[in-house]
């Protein structure tokens, strides 16, 4: 997956209310070093990714799962929006074309692992950058996949299940989550059909929801 000659970029997320936990970043850093990559050949960035991670040969994509005003959910697909010069151009139609970013030379075929952090996901919100701690719960999980579409598909299922349990009914996300489906059928980035996703569960099953 990663070797000593790689220049490895960890694409993190620094959203103030729910950033990628430092402990997760540090764990990834240690495992990359264990794979033989010198410390000087590892970089971590979010908002400066377009410049600092441009020459990386391998990428690790890591961020927390949450609802999102423009994209319905903030997942692994959405996390690469900082690789483009004008991110707001991807906001129309509920960020339907986020999958296109994954076809650009700056990231295409470079991602080795997608880490969707569901230790404490945000399952509800209204409006840009909305955060309320009562909509965060201790799920204590991590979703891993080489496929960003598949991992986001499972993320949608998890948030949907939690929202049904909390509100007693199925309520719509802040926006449509169809960017995940489009990343599959239009941009061929991964698999969005749950029937074709092999979900392997490790650990306790209480309140797993999916």
MOSUL-V328804 format. One record per pair of residues at least 6 apart in sequence whose C-alpha atoms are under 8 Angstrom apart, sorted by the first residue. I is the first residue (numbers start at 0). GAP is how many residues later the second one is. D is the distance in Angstrom with one decimal. If there is no record, write none. Layout:
i;gap;d
I;GAP;D
I;GAP;D
This chain:
i;gap;d
0;111;6.2
1;30;7.5
1;33;6.7
1;35;7.8
1;56;7.1
1;110;7.6
2;32;6.2
2;33;6.2
2;34;6.1
3;31;7.1
3;32;4.8
3;33;4.2
3;34;6.8
4;32;6.9
5;31;6.8
5;35;7.2
5;50;7.4
5;51;5.7
5;52;6.4
6;30;7.9
6;34;5.0
6;35;6.1
6;48;7.6
6;49;4.8
6;50;5.3
6;51;6.3
7;33;6.2
7;34;4.9
7;35;6.3
7;48;5.5
7;49;6.2
7;50;4.9
7;51;5.7
7;52;7.5
8;33;5.9
8;34;4.8
8;35;5.8
8;36;7.6
8;44;5.7
8;47;5.8
8;48;7.9
8;49;6.3
8;50;4.8
8;51;6.2
9;15;7.9
9;32;7.6
9;33;6.0
9;34;4.6
9;35;6.5
9;49;5.8
9;50;4.7
9;51;6.0
9;52;7.2
10;33;6.1
10;34;5.5
10;35;5.6
10;38;7.0
10;48;6.9
10;49;6.1
10;50;4.9
10;51;6.1
10;68;7.7
10;69;7.7
11;8;6.1
11;13;7.7
11;32;6.6
11;33;5.8
11;34;5.1
11;49;6.6
11;50;5.2
11;51;5.8
11;67;7.8
12;6;5.5
12;7;5.3
12;32;7.8
12;33;5.4
12;34;7.9
12;49;7.2
12;50;5.4
12;51;7.7
12;66;7.2
13;6;6.4
13;32;6.6
13;33;7.9
16;114;6.8
17;46;6.9
18;44;7.1
18;45;6.7
19;42;7.0
19;43;5.1
19;44;5.8
19;97;7.5
28;13;7.5
32;6;6.4
42;9;7.8
42;10;7.2
44;7;7.2
44;8;7.4
45;36;6.9
46;35;5.7
47;34;7.3
48;33;6.2
48;34;5.7
49;32;6.3
49;33;4.3
49;34;6.4
49;35;7.4
49;56;8.0
53;52;5.8
53;53;7.9
54;51;7.8
56;53;6.1
57;52;4.8
57;53;5.9
57;54;6.4
58;48;7.9
58;51;5.6
58;52;4.5
58;53;5.9
58;54;7.3
59;51;5.9
59;52;5.9
59;53;5.2
59;54;6.2
59;55;7.6
60;15;6.7
60;18;7.5
60;50;7.0
60;52;6.3
60;53;4.7
60;54;6.0
61;14;7.0
61;17;7.9
61;52;6.0
61;53;4.6
61;54;5.9
61;55;7.1
62;12;7.0
62;13;6.7
62;16;7.1
62;52;6.6
62;53;5.5
62;54;5.7
63;10;7.8
63;11;7.1
63;52;5.7
63;53;4.3
63;54;6.0
63;55;7.8
63;56;7.9
63;57;6.6
64;8;7.4
64;9;5.8
64;10;5.4
64;51;6.2
64;52;6.0
64;53;5.9
64;56;5.3
64;57;6.7
64;90;7.0
65;7;5.7
65;8;5.2
65;9;7.1
65;55;5.5
65;56;4.4
65;57;5.9
65;58;7.7
66;6;4.1
66;7;5.8
66;55;6.2
66;56;5.7
66;57;5.8
66;58;6.3
66;106;7.1
66;107;7.1
67;6;5.3
67;57;7.3
67;60;7.6
67;61;7.7
67;106;6.5
67;107;7.5
68;56;7.6
68;57;6.6
68;58;5.5
68;59;5.3
68;60;7.3
68;105;5.4
68;106;6.2
69;21;6.2
69;24;5.3
69;25;6.4
69;58;7.6
69;104;7.4
69;105;6.1
70;7;7.7
70;20;7.4
70;23;4.9
70;24;5.2
70;25;7.7
70;103;7.9
70;104;6.0
70;105;6.6
70;106;6.0
70;108;7.2
71;22;7.1
71;101;5.5
71;102;5.3
71;103;4.2
71;104;5.2
71;105;4.8
72;83;7.3
72;100;7.7
72;102;8.0
72;104;6.4
74;41;6.8
74;77;5.8
74;80;7.5
75;38;6.6
75;39;7.5
75;40;6.4
75;72;5.7
75;73;7.8
75;75;7.5
75;76;6.4
76;21;6.6
76;22;6.8
76;25;8.0
76;71;5.9
76;72;6.9
76;75;7.3
76;103;7.5
77;20;6.4
79;21;7.0
79;22;7.6
80;6;5.8
80;9;7.9
80;17;7.2
80;20;7.0
82;18;7.6
82;23;7.4
82;24;8.0
83;17;7.4
89;6;7.5
89;7;6.3
89;8;6.4
93;81;6.2
93;82;5.9
93;83;7.1
93;84;7.4
93;85;7.1
94;84;6.0
95;82;6.2
95;83;4.1
95;84;7.9
95;86;6.6
96;82;6.2
96;85;7.0
96;86;7.3
97;81;6.2
97;85;7.0
98;80;7.0
98;81;7.6
98;83;6.9
98;84;4.2
98;85;7.8
98;88;5.9
98;90;6.7
99;83;7.3
99;87;6.2
100;6;7.7
101;6;5.6
101;87;6.9
102;84;7.4
102;86;7.7
110;35;7.5
111;34;6.1
112;31;7.1
112;32;6.0
112;33;4.7
112;34;7.7
113;30;5.7
113;31;5.3
113;32;5.7
113;33;6.9
113;34;6.0
113;37;7.6
114;27;6.9
114;28;5.9
114;29;4.8
114;30;6.8
115;26;6.0
115;27;5.0
115;28;6.4
115;35;7.1
115;36;7.8
115;39;7.9
116;24;6.8
116;25;4.8
116;26;6.4
117;21;6.3
117;22;6.3
117;23;4.9
117;24;5.1
117;25;7.0
118;19;6.1
118;20;5.3
118;21;3.9
118;22;4.8
118;23;6.4
119;16;5.9
119;17;5.2
119;18;4.8
119;19;5.6
119;20;6.4
120;15;5.6
120;16;6.2
120;17;7.5
120;18;7.1
121;9;7.9
121;13;5.7
121;14;4.5
121;15;7.1
122;12;5.7
122;13;6.4
122;36;5.5
122;39;7.0
122;40;6.5
123;11;5.7
123;39;7.4
123;49;7.6
123;50;8.0
124;6;6.3
124;7;7.4
124;10;7.7
124;49;6.9
125;48;6.1
126;47;7.7
138;68;8.0
138;69;7.8
142;8;6.6
143;7;6.8
144;6;5.9
146;42;7.6
146;43;5.6
146;44;7.3
147;41;7.6
147;42;6.6
148;31;5.9
148;32;7.7
148;34;6.8
148;35;6.8
148;40;6.8
148;41;4.9
148;42;5.6
148;43;5.8
149;40;6.4
149;41;5.3
149;42;5.5
149;43;7.9
149;44;7.7
149;47;6.5
151;28;6.9
152;27;6.9
152;39;5.8
152;40;7.9
152;41;7.1
153;40;7.6
153;56;7.9
156;53;6.8
157;51;6.4
157;52;5.9
159;10;7.3
160;48;6.2
160;49;7.4
161;47;7.2
162;6;7.5
162;7;6.8
162;8;7.2
163;6;5.0
163;7;7.3
179;12;6.7
180;11;5.6
182;6;5.5
182;7;6.9
183;6;5.1
183;7;5.5
183;8;5.9
190;6;7.2
